[in-house]
Amino acid sequence: MTEFNRRIVLASRPAGRPKPSNFRVEDAAVPEPCDGQVLLQTIYLSLDPYMRGRMSDAKSYADPIEIGGVMVGATVAKVSQSRHPHWKEGDIVVAYSGWQSHAVSDGSDLRRIDPAVAPISTGLGVLGMTGFTAYAGLRNIAHPGPGETVVVAAAGGAVGSVVGQIAKIEGARAVGIAGGPDKCAFVKHEFGFDAVVDHRDPDFPQRLADACPDGIDVYFENVGGHVWDAVLPLLNNFARVPLCGMISHYNDDASSTPAFDRLPGSMRDIQRKSITVRGFMNVEFIEQQPEFLKSAAGWIADGRLTWREDLVDGLENAPEAFIGLLEGRNFGKLVVKVFSEQ
Ligand SMILES: NC(=O)c1ccc[n+]([C@@H]2O[C@H](COP(=O)([O-])OP(=O)(O)OC[C@H]3O[C@@H](n4cnc5c(N)ncnc54)[C@H](OP(=O)(O)O)[C@@H]3O)[C@@H](O)[C@H]2O)c1
């Protein structure tokens, strides 16, 4: 164990695309747990698109990170000291301890991981928040039926890859949208989608139409922007759109002017085709997490659910990796290895 707590704090708020100078690496004393607390040593840190919103002070569903505050984030950590009756040294947990090597917790935010089910890093991805988000949006909003066409963008990523695989398990036809030939090949051949379309292809709208000859019954929205423009005309009457995120807009600032106003066209089609668009946060459905974990463990065991991780070595490399996430440079669930598992 290092003698200090390495942490990455928010040095300044980004305007548009975050820069390395918006982050600062600090070394501080390792915190001491009090009675009723544990000391956590971070093994893996999850990097997720929502962190971009927390770097901004715009009004949102969660408070912004203060300037000088530790960047927030989920981690897989080892309990390295325990003064808590329910946690023992060596326990592996999912925590929300942020971009730092050590943290104390009172245990209320911890979830124990069973390393026998899958590698522990999956507690941040397919068996974590992103896998659960896919499940919650499909189960509560999309209701995909057998033979229906389910389209998802960022299909090579953490949420999208699970959306397509669960849609297939439900008997639907899964069509993925991803950026570049390598991601597209992986989505089709490793995640088993029925079809995949590259959103960087100049003929993307036509290729998407070709991949969806019966239209689109469910569009799981992760991206927005030009992907939404291509999807909208293909949505069937009574289509369902779980609005999970719009990553293509997260770096927008006051200077970002859209090529055209999407609102009137979108509202017109939503009304005329009786489309349901329902925004959601995974935490709305958190009581379904145990049933999700049970189902997902079963699907992993019988080979119907798989995952891909993009592993970055070293906490100090987290800022650059996070900047890349917002530009599609990650390939799979983005995870930073902070300490070795041993
Ligand atoms: N509502 C919730 O509770 C909840 C929870 C988790 C995540 N989310 C949302 O779900 C979405 C996916 O998150 P994730 O964690 O699974 O990330 P991810 O898919 O693992 O990574 C992000 C991917 O988004 C795509 N992307 C990035 N910038 C883009 C752009 N400008 N235009 C088009 N595509 C772009 C890239 O894929 P390509 O290279 O393939 O385009 C990139 O790899 C995000 O919008 C996120 O905010 C919502």
The ligand as a MOL file (V3000), in Angstrom:
LIG
                    3D

  0  0  0     0  0            999 V3000
M  V30 BEGIN CTAB
M  V30 COUNTS 48 52 0 0 0
M  V30 BEGIN ATOM
M  V30 1 N -30.0080 7.2920 -17.2880 0
M  V30 2 C -29.1110 6.6200 -16.5640 0
M  V30 3 O -29.3600 6.2190 -15.4310 0
M  V30 4 C -27.7730 6.3360 -17.1900 0
M  V30 5 C -26.8520 5.4780 -16.5590 0
M  V30 6 C -25.6580 5.1700 -17.2220 0
M  V30 7 C -25.3680 5.7370 -18.4610 0
M  V30 8 N -26.2820 6.5840 -19.0100 0 CHG=1
M  V30 9 C -26.0400 7.1620 -20.3510 0
M  V30 10 O -25.9010 6.0860 -21.2740 0
M  V30 11 C -25.0860 6.5050 -22.3710 0
M  V30 12 C -23.9760 5.4830 -22.5910 0
M  V30 13 O -23.1380 5.4680 -21.4260 0
M  V30 14 P -22.0310 4.3450 -21.2510 0
M  V30 15 O -21.5710 4.4280 -19.8540 0
M  V30 16 O -22.5540 3.0590 -21.7620 0 CHG=-1
M  V30 17 O -20.8590 4.8670 -22.1890 0
M  V30 18 P -20.1010 4.0380 -23.3120 0
M  V30 19 O -21.1240 3.6630 -24.3470 0
M  V30 20 O -19.3160 2.9600 -22.6980 0
M  V30 21 O -19.1120 5.0900 -23.9340 0
M  V30 22 C -19.5810 6.2020 -24.5750 0
M  V30 23 C -19.7580 5.9470 -26.0830 0
M  V30 24 O -20.6220 6.9430 -26.6010 0
M  V30 25 C -20.3060 7.1410 -27.9540 0
M  V30 26 N -20.1040 8.5780 -28.1870 0
M  V30 27 C -19.3200 9.4070 -27.4890 0
M  V30 28 N -19.3720 10.6310 -28.0050 0
M  V30 29 C -20.2270 10.5680 -29.0490 0
M  V30 30 C -20.7010 11.5100 -29.9770 0
M  V30 31 N -20.3180 12.7950 -29.9130 0
M  V30 32 N -21.5860 11.1000 -30.9230 0
M  V30 33 C -21.9840 9.8120 -30.9860 0
M  V30 34 N -21.5520 8.8570 -30.1080 0
M  V30 35 C -20.6880 9.2520 -29.1690 0
M  V30 36 C -19.0140 6.4120 -28.2480 0
M  V30 37 O -19.3270 5.1920 -28.8950 0
M  V30 38 P -19.1780 5.0580 -30.4990 0
M  V30 39 O -17.7310 5.2640 -30.7980 0
M  V30 40 O -19.6610 3.6880 -30.7800 0
M  V30 41 O -20.0450 6.1190 -31.0700 0
M  V30 42 C -18.4750 6.1350 -26.8650 0
M  V30 43 O -17.6390 5.0130 -26.8440 0
M  V30 44 C -24.6010 7.9050 -22.0100 0
M  V30 45 O -25.4390 8.8520 -22.6230 0
M  V30 46 C -24.7730 7.9720 -20.5030 0
M  V30 47 O -24.8970 9.2850 -20.0170 0
M  V30 48 C -27.4540 6.8980 -18.3990 0
M  V30 END ATOM
M  V30 BEGIN BOND
M  V30 1 1 1 2
M  V30 2 2 2 3
M  V30 3 1 2 4
M  V30 4 1 4 5
M  V30 5 2 4 48
M  V30 6 2 5 6
M  V30 7 1 6 7
M  V30 8 2 7 8
M  V30 9 1 8 9
M  V30 10 1 8 48
M  V30 11 1 9 10
M  V30 12 1 9 46
M  V30 13 1 10 11
M  V30 14 1 11 12
M  V30 15 1 11 44
M  V30 16 1 12 13
M  V30 17 1 13 14
M  V30 18 2 14 15
M  V30 19 1 14 16
M  V30 20 1 14 17
M  V30 21 1 17 18
M  V30 22 2 18 19
M  V30 23 1 18 20
M  V30 24 1 18 21
M  V30 25 1 21 22
M  V30 26 1 22 23
M  V30 27 1 23 24
M  V30 28 1 23 42
M  V30 29 1 24 25
M  V30 30 1 25 26
M  V30 31 1 25 36
M  V30 32 1 26 27
M  V30 33 1 26 35
M  V30 34 2 27 28
M  V30 35 1 28 29
M  V30 36 1 29 30
M  V30 37 2 29 35
M  V30 38 1 30 31
M  V30 39 2 30 32
M  V30 40 1 32 33
M  V30 41 2 33 34
M  V30 42 1 34 35
M  V30 43 1 36 37
M  V30 44 1 36 42
M  V30 45 1 37 38
M  V30 46 2 38 39
M  V30 47 1 38 40
M  V30 48 1 38 41
M  V30 49 1 42 43
M  V30 50 1 44 45
M  V30 51 1 44 46
M  V30 52 1 46 47
M  V30 END BOND
M  V30 END CTAB
M  END
